[in-house]
Each structure stands twice: as structure tokens, then as C-alpha cells.
């Protein structure tokens, strides 16, 4: 999931030949999942058409303070636009627009919205070489940067005048990268790597029968999604689950048995910062798995001999480095708190998340969960919540460990 997903972005387009590049930037922003509202200056219409921008953004392009509709005027409220935005990109920013941004000359909707904006502003100048090098332009750039706006420096290359030099608006792909990296740096798990397990494991009796449990994988998948939204790179190892995921920051590896999960975890864990073992791993497996389906030849089947599976959590803890954290899960039905504390201690975990099948709305398959976050010196209880918010609670507690 891109860090831009569901972000509200204003894209201000001022009148210059470089305005055509804003079409590509708009496409990239929308592809990343952002909501984009385009604002033109009047002169921008001389270089690009509003139809292209309105089609790509799925919103009408705004230019004027008032729009005529059915013999009445509708106000495009610049304050509301500014409050709506998470980020404001002004691409291209011409010399005239830069000057108005500094002086406060709010004679157009783009600048009036800018002056009302509390969100982070990025501006990408585009002008001819000598204009960009002029004393007035340098003074305006310095004033905007001093205010806290972020300058996207122009590149060097052929200019509309036929000259070559600095003043060429930065490429859309680079602008998107600058915006994305800025957001990522503010996320609490930026540059952190996560290992998350989810779902059940199936221990095969024969090709059609297995020992398993009712875990849906919902909690683990939600933790992976929320960790990604907070800047992490996530390796998600899931047993059989109907949950799906589409996120560029999440690598999904599907397994079936506890042995397969063990091998996958042992391989990935050494390069992991934080490990969250959400999966409901089978404690036992059949000593023997039959190659062919066991036929119902009699009314009674004697027995299935079982053997313990490897203890993934305990073995991961035994190779844990000082800078790594391991968080376990405990789903209990009896003596919940005591069992969770014993698991925390015996498996040398940094924390354990307890939930009980005795609590309404908690446990397998539900979209809600009710948890306690337990460390060696604290217990924090949470109310019943949707698993989206449970995942956020867990991750915030992990960040504060």
C-alpha cells in the first residue's frame, strides 16, 4: 500500500509551458491512491486543458472563486480546500505565482488557497534561465523556504526559450519520490522490517483430511497492513486463509504446515527488526501422513498418533539479537492471564498479546477483537474494537517498548 493512499492532495497548476508535466504527476498521484483536487490559475488554461485534468482527477478543475450554475453563483471556498488537504503541490510554480505567494497577493484561487493552507506545501519552480537566476526569484525562494514550504529544485536541460540551463521543472516521477520519501520519514516504522505470521496451520492426516483450527488470518493480515501504512517493510507468512493483500511494501508467503512456517520464519527472522507471531500454529501433527485417502472400511478408526511440532517462538527467541523484538499471541479459554504471563516468560518474549475466546466478539473469524498487551512489567487492557484499530493499538504499544 502506497503511503499516498487516501491522502488528500491539492495540485496547483500555474501558467507555463511546463504545465503539461503536471498531467503525468496527476496520473502518478492517482495511481498511488491519492485523492487529488486540481486548481488552475487563469493562465494555466492557455497551456493545458482542464478536461484532461478533471477526467484524470475525477473532480472538476477549480479556477475561479465563484462558478456560475443555474443562474446562481457557487463559491469555491479556499479555506475549506486548504483544510481538506494533507499536502499542497504547486507544479509548475511560475515566477509570477512565486511572487504572489510571498507578497500575499491573493488575486486567484490557487494563491488564496495557499495562503490559507496549514498542510505541507511543495513547490516546483519552472521558468527560463535568467528569470530563475534573478535576484527577485532568489529572494522569493528564500522567503518561501524560510516559511517552511519545501522547494523542489528545478533540473538543468533544454528550456522553452531554446536556451539550456537551470529552470526546467523537475520530472513528475522525481516529484512523487520526493513527496513519498517526505511522508515516509515521518512514519514511526520508517526503514523497519517486520516479520508477521497469520492464519492457521494444517497438519495433514491424508490428502483430504487435516488437523487444524478456525483461525481466519484476519488479525495478522491487518497488523501487516497497518505496519506497512506506518512505513515498515513487511514479510507476511500465512497459513491457509481467504484473506488477500495488495501492498507494495508487503511480501506475502503462503504455507500450509507448522514445519513450513518454521522454515520460513527461521529464514526471514535474522534480517527482521520486529517479529509479530499472530498465527495459530498447530501444537501437534500426525506421526504419519497417509499418501492415499483413508477409506471408511469400518465403523471405527483406531487412532492417530501425534507428535509435538517445533516451537517456533521459542526457537526464534533463542537466536534473537539485542536490537530485535519478538511479540507473541496467546488465545486462551482458561486461566488466561496466568497462561499468557508464563508464555511471555518461558519463551523470552518482549511482549505478548492476550485474547480470550470467553470474550464476546474476540477470537477467530470475527472482525473485532478484545486484547490485553502484556510485558514483563505492565498489563494494558483494551476495549472491544474492529481489528483495524486493534492492529493500530498493538503497533503503537510495540513502538513504545
Buried (B, 14 or more C-beta within 10 A) or exposed (E): BBBBEEBBBBBBBBBBBBBBBBBBBBBBBBEBEBBBBBBBBBBBBEBBEBEBBBEBBEEEBBBBBEEEEEEEEEEBBBEEBBEBBBBBBBBBBBBBBBBBBBEEBBEBBBBBBBBBBEBBBBBBBBBBBEBBEBEEBEEBBEBBEEEEBBBBEBBEEEBEBEEEBBBBBBBBEBBBEBBBEBBBEEBBBBEBBBBBBBBBBBBBBBEEBBBBBEBBBBBBBBBBBBBBBBBBBBBBBBBBBEBEBEBEBBBBBBBBBBBBBBBBBBEBBEEBBBBBBBBBBBBBBBEEBBEEEEEEEEEEEEEBEBEEBBBBBBBBBEEBEEEBBBBBBBBBEEEBBEBBBEBBEEBBBBBBBBBBEEBEEBBBEBBBBBBBBBBEEEEEEBEBBBBBBBBBBBBEBBEEE
